[in-house]
Amino acid sequence: MAFIQVALKTSQDRIKVFNALKGQSVTGRPVRNLVLSTDQLKTIKEAGIPVYPVSANGKNDFRKKLDIDSVIKHHPD
């Protein structure tokens, strides 16, 4: 099982993620970035919540959404 760090743009998106993943453990700093498994990413995609790639310098670029399908393809369970 692979884990991917993702960024969320708004606080409403973070609330939607926690509601969609109710009962599942989520790792990371919930204020900014989350570490999600590929199964959790599938759940996020089904809920229609946009996620963004995390940058190394802490300044996330919210112009380009993360392609969840390609992440799942590269990291199958």
SERO-4910 file (N, C-alpha, C, O; in steps of 0.05 Angstrom, whole numbers):
BEGIN
 pado doro    nc1    nc2    nc3   cac1   cac2   cac3    cc1    cc2    cc3    oc1    oc2    oc3
  Met    A     17    -23      0      0      0      0     18     25      0     36     27     16
  Ala    A     12     43    -18     28     67    -21     14     90     -6    -10     91     -4
  Phe    A     30    109      3     20    133     16     30    157      1     54    158     -7
  Ile    A     12    176     -4     19    200    -20     12    225     -3    -10    226      8
  Gln    A     30    244     -3     24    269     11     10    288     -8     20    293    -31
  Val    A    -12    299      0    -27    317    -17    -33    343     -2    -33    344     23
  Ala    A    -39    364    -17    -46    390     -5    -75    395    -12    -86    387    -32
  Leu    A    -88    409      6   -116    418      2   -117    448      2   -103    461     18
  Lys    A   -133    459    -15   -132    488    -20   -148    504      2   -138    524     13
  Thr    A   -171    495      9   -188    510     27   -194    494     52   -192    469     52
  Ser    A   -203    508     73   -211    494     97   -236    477     92   -240    457    105
  Gln    A   -254    487     74   -278    471     67   -270    444     55   -283    424     60
  Asp    A   -249    444     38   -240    419     26   -230    400     47   -235    376     46
  Arg    A   -216    411     67   -206    394     89   -229    382    105   -228    358    112
  Ile    A   -249    397    110   -273    387    124   -286    365    108   -294    344    118
  Lys    A   -289    369     81   -301    349     64   -284    323     64   -296    301     64
  Val    A   -258    326     64   -241    302     65   -245    286     91   -248    262     90
  Phe    A   -245    300    113   -249    286    138   -277    273    140   -280    252    152
  Asn    A   -297    286    129   -324    275    128   -325    250    110   -338    230    116
  Ala    A   -311    251     87   -311    229     68   -295    205     80   -302    182     74
  Leu    A   -275    211     95   -258    190    107   -265    184    136   -247    175    151
  Lys    A   -289    189    143   -298    185    171   -291    157    180   -299    137    167
  Gly    A   -278    154    203   -271    128    214   -244    117    205   -235     97    215
  Gln    A   -231    130    185   -205    121    176   -184    139    187   -188    163    193
  Ser    A   -160    128    192   -138    144    203   -125    160    180   -121    151    158
  Val    A   -119    185    187   -107    204    168    -82    214    181    -82    223    204
  Thr    A    -59    214    166    -34    223    177    -27    250    165    -35    256    142
  Gly    A    -12    265    179     -2    291    169    -12    314    185    -25    311    206
  Arg    A     -5    338    176    -14    362    190    -41    370    178    -41    379    155
  Pro    A    -63    367    192    -89    372    180    -93    401    172   -113    407    158
  Val    A    -76    419    181    -79    447    173    -72    451    144    -84    467    131
  Arg    A    -51    437    135    -41    442    108    -41    418     90    -53    418     69
  Asn    A    -26    397     97    -22    374     80    -31    348     95    -30    347    119
  Leu    A    -39    329     79    -47    303     90    -32    281     75    -25    284     52
  Val    A    -27    259     89    -15    235     77    -38    215     75    -49    206     95
  Leu    A    -44    207     51    -67    189     46    -57    164     31    -38    165     16
  Ser    A    -71    142     36    -65    117     22    -79    119     -6    -96    136    -10
  Thr    A    -72    100    -23    -85    100    -49   -115     95    -47   -131    105    -63
  Asp    A   -123     78    -28   -152     73    -24   -166     99    -15   -188    104    -24
  Gln    A   -153    114      2   -165    139     11   -166    159    -12   -186    175    -14
  Leu    A   -146    159    -29   -147    177    -53   -170    170    -71   -183    188    -82
  Lys    A   -176    144    -74   -199    136    -90   -225    147    -78   -243    156    -93
  Thr    A   -227    145    -52   -251    156    -38   -253    186    -42   -275    196    -47
  Ile    A   -231    200    -41   -230    229    -45   -239    236    -74   -254    255    -78
  Lys    A   -229    220    -93   -237    225   -121   -266    221   -125   -279    236   -139
  Glu    A   -278    200   -113   -306    194   -116   -323    217   -103   -345    222   -113
  Ala    A   -312    229    -82   -327    251    -69   -324    277    -85   -338    296    -79
  Gly    A   -306    278   -104   -302    302   -121   -287    324   -107   -291    348   -114
  Ile    A   -270    318    -89   -254    338    -74   -227    341    -88   -213    321    -92
  Pro    A   -220    365    -97   -194    369   -111   -171    368    -91   -172    380    -70
  Val    A   -150    354    -99   -125    354    -84   -102    363   -102   -104    361   -127
  Tyr    A    -81    373    -90    -59    385   -104    -33    373    -95    -31    364    -73
  Pro    A    -13    373   -113     13    363   -105     27    381    -84     22    405    -84
  Val    A     43    369    -68     57    384    -47     85    392    -57     98    376    -70
  Ser    A     93    416    -52    119    425    -60    139    421    -38    132    420    -14
  Ala    A    165    420    -45    186    415    -25    191    439     -7    199    437     16
  Asn    A    186    463    -18    192    487     -2    168    497     15    170    518     28
  Gly    A    146    482     15    123    489     31    104    509     19     84    516     31
  Lys    A    110    518     -6     92    536    -20     78    521    -42     89    519    -64
  Asn    A     55    510    -36     41    493    -55     30    509    -78     21    532    -75
  Asp    A     31    497   -102     21    509   -126     -7    499   -130    -11    476   -138
  Phe    A    -27    516   -125    -55    507   -127    -67    511   -155    -91    510   -159
  Arg    A    -50    516   -175    -60    519   -203    -62    492   -217    -77    490   -236
  Lys    A    -47    472   -208    -47    446   -221    -57    425   -202    -45    419   -181
  Lys    A    -80    413   -209    -91    391   -192    -75    366   -196    -63    361   -217
  Leu    A    -75    350   -175    -62    324   -175    -78    304   -192   -102    302   -187
  Asp    A    -66    290   -210    -80    270   -226    -81    244   -210    -61    229   -210
  Ile    A   -103    239   -197   -105    216   -179   -103    190   -194    -92    171   -184
  Asp    A   -114    189   -218   -113    165   -234    -85    156   -240    -78    132   -238
  Ser    A    -67    175   -247    -39    168   -253    -25    159   -227     -7    142   -229
  Val    A    -31    171   -205    -19    163   -180    -26    135   -173    -10    119   -165
  Ile    A    -52    128   -176    -61    101   -170    -49     81   -190    -43     59   -182
  Lys    A    -46     89   -215    -34     71   -235     -4     66   -228      5     43   -231
  His    A     10     86   -218     39     82   -212     43     67   -185     63     55   -181
  His    A     23     68   -168     25     55   -141      1     37   -136    -15     43   -119
  Pro    A     -1     15   -151    -24     -3   -146    -21    -17   -119      1    -20   -109
  Asp    A    -43    -25   -108    -42    -39    -82    -30    -67    -84    -28    -81    -65
***
